[in-house]
Amino acid sequence: MTRTTGPAGLLLTPGAGADRDHHTLVTVEETLAAARPPLPVRRVDFPYRIAGRRMPDRPPVAVAHLVEEAKAWAAELGVPTGSLLLGGRSFGGRMCSMAVAEGMPAAGLVLLSYPLHPPGKPEKLRVEHFGGLDVPVLFVSGTTDPFATPDELAEHVAAIPGPVTVVHLPGAHDLRGRDADVARAVADWVAGL
């Protein structure tokens, strides 16, 4: 069964300390592959990870890489980039949201454990681009995430002009042991697009 409406695929990116094979991303891909209709997923690494470095790329480098990856995959699928969902965990999701705010066409954003700010530094917000997100956005976040409390998330997602869905799951930033719940939240949201 092929997908005739809705997004054509999901480009997924890892957090700063992980790679494309992070267990949560793999579980999301497997869950969406089993959905009816299935949704293709491509998991991609950032340049620093591909080069074997530990320090994450600066946002301009990471965003440019995402734009190229999305264009290449959209071409393979035979669709415009605006037919793809973009997303990822933590740093990866943040870079995807910045790419969309900077004009990258997308069908929506899947933001897992979005880092509103570094732990213990709520004054160092990473939300200045939220006003440029005029697409459907899914946030899946832990109830005890030190990067974004439920109250902080509720306050800041109000700046997003696109439709926002927030799913809170028990747990911290890593949502340890919740891969299936994260994947189910993503699959349910995609099914409703």
Legacy VTK file of the C-alpha trace (Angstrom):
# vtk DataFile Version 3.0
C-alpha trace
ASCII
DATASET POLYDATA
POINTS 193 float
0.000 0.000 0.000
1.430 3.384 -0.955
0.632 6.748 0.535
-1.603 8.897 -1.655
-2.275 11.792 0.709
-0.423 13.439 3.531
3.347 13.589 3.894
5.564 11.552 1.550
8.229 10.768 4.149
9.971 11.724 7.381
13.604 12.849 7.526
14.854 12.093 11.056
17.972 13.430 12.775
19.703 12.510 16.052
20.576 14.481 19.144
24.056 15.942 19.582
25.475 12.926 21.412
24.026 10.238 19.152
23.984 9.102 15.554
21.312 8.150 13.024
21.011 4.685 14.591
19.765 6.005 17.957
17.229 3.506 19.322
14.378 6.016 19.477
14.818 6.997 15.819
14.995 3.337 14.768
11.785 2.585 16.686
10.003 5.533 15.058
11.103 4.292 11.628
9.957 0.716 12.335
6.597 1.917 13.670
5.922 4.147 10.652
6.981 1.329 8.281
4.315 -0.880 9.889
1.616 1.819 9.688
-1.129 1.568 7.087
-0.295 3.225 4.821
3.419 3.052 5.671
5.479 6.246 5.803
9.069 6.080 4.524
11.681 7.337 6.989
15.258 8.363 6.275
17.569 8.729 9.274
20.545 11.017 8.617
23.672 12.066 10.483
25.108 15.563 10.668
28.512 16.356 9.090
30.386 16.323 12.417
29.211 12.779 13.124
30.024 11.608 9.599
33.544 13.028 10.042
33.937 11.258 13.394
33.956 14.421 15.486
32.146 14.833 18.803
31.461 18.561 18.783
28.168 19.330 17.010
28.178 21.489 13.904
27.279 25.160 14.202
23.653 25.788 13.167
24.469 27.222 9.696
26.404 24.059 8.803
23.786 21.701 10.248
20.871 23.548 8.619
22.588 23.638 5.210
23.225 19.890 5.494
19.566 19.233 6.318
18.421 21.272 3.335
20.671 19.240 1.007
19.579 15.920 2.531
15.903 16.862 2.226
16.313 17.996 -1.390
18.140 14.789 -2.316
15.586 12.526 -0.669
12.638 14.461 -2.079
14.171 14.050 -5.548
14.513 10.297 -4.972
10.873 10.102 -3.877
9.782 12.300 -6.784
8.114 14.890 -4.562
8.818 18.503 -3.551
10.567 19.047 -0.219
7.326 20.536 1.048
5.904 16.990 1.052
8.417 15.816 3.659
8.183 15.937 7.417
11.417 16.965 9.122
12.379 16.159 12.659
14.578 14.566 15.226
15.676 14.330 18.807
16.910 17.338 20.764
19.663 19.066 18.699
18.435 17.354 15.518
14.877 18.555 15.959
16.079 22.047 16.792
18.128 22.187 13.574
15.115 20.974 11.572
12.916 23.652 13.115
15.526 26.293 12.286
15.707 25.063 8.672
11.926 25.430 8.324
11.927 28.862 9.996
14.623 29.921 7.510
12.389 28.973 4.584
12.860 25.242 4.002
9.490 23.946 2.753
8.169 21.048 4.857
4.895 19.259 5.535
5.500 19.536 9.276
7.956 19.046 12.128
8.439 16.136 14.525
10.359 17.469 17.549
11.351 14.848 20.105
12.731 16.143 23.434
13.098 19.664 22.036
15.778 21.595 23.999
14.138 24.931 24.844
17.280 25.812 26.836
20.325 24.121 28.386
19.567 22.387 31.721
19.560 24.881 34.579
19.785 27.869 32.209
16.194 28.815 31.368
17.369 32.306 30.384
19.293 30.863 27.387
16.220 30.183 25.273
16.391 28.553 21.833
12.993 29.717 20.592
13.685 32.928 18.668
12.711 31.218 15.395
9.379 29.771 16.617
7.408 32.591 14.972
8.594 31.298 11.571
7.101 27.818 12.012
3.911 28.017 9.982
3.558 24.228 9.586
2.034 21.514 11.796
4.418 20.780 14.688
4.524 17.800 17.039
6.433 18.041 20.316
7.017 14.835 22.298
8.624 15.691 25.621
9.321 14.153 29.020
7.451 15.477 32.034
10.744 15.918 33.929
12.918 17.066 31.014
15.445 19.628 32.360
15.701 21.122 28.838
11.968 21.977 28.774
9.411 21.630 31.552
5.777 21.158 30.515
4.995 24.717 31.668
7.933 26.183 29.733
6.930 24.273 26.612
3.325 25.462 26.879
4.497 29.057 27.257
6.861 29.073 24.287
4.981 26.974 21.721
2.275 29.658 21.827
4.574 31.693 19.525
4.284 29.083 16.748
1.715 30.130 14.122
1.231 26.590 12.748
-0.936 23.990 14.503
0.924 22.547 17.504
0.438 19.201 19.218
2.274 18.524 22.488
2.545 15.011 23.928
4.041 14.634 27.408
5.375 11.248 28.452
6.683 10.257 31.887
10.438 10.682 31.910
13.363 13.017 31.426
15.167 14.235 28.304
16.127 10.753 27.125
12.628 9.326 27.681
14.378 6.096 28.665
12.249 3.015 28.060
9.611 5.044 26.184
10.671 4.411 22.568
7.408 2.629 21.727
5.364 5.440 23.303
7.329 8.082 21.389
6.877 6.179 18.129
3.143 5.702 18.773
2.740 9.442 19.422
4.481 10.196 16.115
2.420 7.597 14.198
-0.865 8.876 15.666
0.019 12.463 14.786
1.063 11.538 11.237
-2.185 9.599 10.758
-4.121 12.759 11.621
-2.359 14.994 9.067
LINES 1 194
193 0 1 2 3 4 5 6 7 8 9 10 11 12 13 14 15 16 17 18 19 20 21 22 23 24 25 26 27 28 29 30 31 32 33 34 35 36 37 38 39 40 41 42 43 44 45 46 47 48 49 50 51 52 53 54 55 56 57 58 59 60 61 62 63 64 65 66 67 68 69 70 71 72 73 74 75 76 77 78 79 80 81 82 83 84 85 86 87 88 89 90 91 92 93 94 95 96 97 98 99 100 101 102 103 104 105 106 107 108 109 110 111 112 113 114 115 116 117 118 119 120 121 122 123 124 125 126 127 128 129 130 131 132 133 134 135 136 137 138 139 140 141 142 143 144 145 146 147 148 149 150 151 152 153 154 155 156 157 158 159 160 161 162 163 164 165 166 167 168 169 170 171 172 173 174 175 176 177 178 179 180 181 182 183 184 185 186 187 188 189 190 191 192
